[in-house]
């Protein structure tokens, strides 16, 4: 009985630990040839700072356009521009914050 309770608790924690980013962003990107980490590096290279990257991502996700995309023209020609997000501003902020925290490089440099 105790084992069942422990397993149930572990599964519940796993389900609730998934973020908006994991539930809403990752599934749509999993079949693309470019990973979310590679896309992050492209945005970081183009927009350089945390503030700029987060601002551009939020704007882009609400108003997708070829001009703001960090992806190549070939990528856009093949896969197109995404549809505007249906996430609320609060959910979008949480997803972008998770994206930044997961892939930022500054804390990983030694």
C-alpha positions as CSV (number, residue, x, y, z in Angstrom):
1,X,0.0,0.0,0.0
2,X,2.8,2.4,0.9
3,X,4.5,1.7,-2.4
4,X,1.3,2.6,-4.3
5,X,1.0,5.9,-2.4
6,X,4.7,6.7,-3.1
7,X,4.3,5.9,-6.8
8,X,1.1,7.9,-7.0
9,X,2.8,10.9,-5.4
10,X,5.7,10.7,-7.8
11,X,3.4,10.6,-10.8
12,X,1.4,13.5,-9.4
13,X,4.6,15.6,-8.9
14,X,5.7,14.7,-12.5
15,X,2.4,15.8,-13.9
16,X,2.3,19.1,-12.0
17,X,5.9,19.9,-12.6
18,X,5.4,20.2,-16.3
19,X,5.4,23.8,-17.3
20,X,3.3,25.7,-19.8
21,X,6.4,25.6,-21.9
22,X,6.6,21.8,-21.7
23,X,2.9,21.4,-22.4
24,X,2.3,24.0,-25.0
25,X,5.6,24.8,-26.8
26,X,7.6,21.6,-26.8
27,X,5.0,19.4,-28.5
28,X,4.7,21.7,-31.5
29,X,8.5,22.0,-32.0
30,X,9.4,18.3,-31.5
31,X,9.1,17.4,-35.2
32,X,11.0,20.4,-36.6
33,X,14.6,19.8,-37.7
34,X,15.8,22.7,-35.5
35,X,15.7,22.2,-31.8
36,X,14.3,24.8,-29.4
37,X,17.9,25.2,-28.0
38,X,19.2,26.0,-31.5
39,X,16.3,28.5,-32.0
40,X,17.2,30.0,-28.7
41,X,20.8,30.5,-29.8
42,X,19.6,32.1,-33.0
43,X,17.5,34.6,-31.1
44,X,20.3,35.3,-28.6
45,X,22.7,35.9,-31.5
46,X,20.3,38.3,-33.1
47,X,18.9,40.1,-30.1
48,X,21.8,39.7,-27.6
49,X,20.3,40.4,-24.2
50,X,17.7,38.7,-22.0
51,X,15.5,41.8,-22.1
52,X,15.6,42.0,-25.9
53,X,15.2,38.3,-26.5
54,X,12.2,38.0,-24.2
55,X,10.6,41.2,-25.6
56,X,11.0,40.0,-29.2
57,X,9.8,36.5,-28.4
58,X,6.7,37.8,-26.7
59,X,5.9,40.2,-29.6
60,X,6.7,37.5,-32.2
61,X,4.5,34.9,-30.6
62,X,1.6,37.3,-30.5
63,X,2.3,38.8,-34.0
64,X,4.4,36.3,-36.0
65,X,6.3,37.7,-39.0
66,X,9.1,36.7,-41.2
67,X,11.0,39.9,-40.3
68,X,11.1,39.1,-36.6
69,X,11.9,35.4,-37.0
70,X,15.4,34.3,-36.3
71,X,15.0,31.3,-38.6
72,X,16.4,31.3,-42.1
73,X,14.3,32.1,-45.2
74,X,14.6,28.4,-46.3
75,X,13.3,27.2,-42.9
76,X,10.4,29.7,-43.2
77,X,9.7,28.7,-46.8
78,X,9.5,25.0,-45.8
79,X,7.7,25.3,-42.4
80,X,6.1,28.7,-42.6
81,X,5.4,31.2,-39.9
82,X,3.6,30.0,-36.9
83,X,0.0,31.1,-36.0
84,X,-0.4,33.7,-33.3
85,X,-0.3,32.2,-29.8
86,X,-3.5,31.6,-27.9
87,X,-1.7,31.8,-24.5
88,X,-2.7,34.5,-22.1
89,X,-0.1,37.2,-21.3
90,X,0.6,35.5,-18.0
91,X,1.0,32.1,-19.6
92,X,3.2,33.5,-22.3
93,X,5.4,35.2,-19.8
94,X,5.8,32.0,-17.8
95,X,6.6,30.0,-21.0
96,X,9.2,32.5,-22.1
97,X,10.8,32.7,-18.7
98,X,11.0,28.9,-18.6
99,X,12.5,28.9,-22.1
100,X,15.1,31.5,-21.1
101,X,16.0,29.6,-17.8
102,X,16.3,26.3,-19.6
103,X,18.6,27.4,-22.4
104,X,20.5,30.5,-21.2
105,X,24.2,30.0,-21.5
106,X,25.6,32.7,-19.1
107,X,25.2,30.5,-16.0
108,X,26.6,27.5,-17.8
109,X,29.9,29.1,-18.8
110,X,32.9,28.4,-16.5
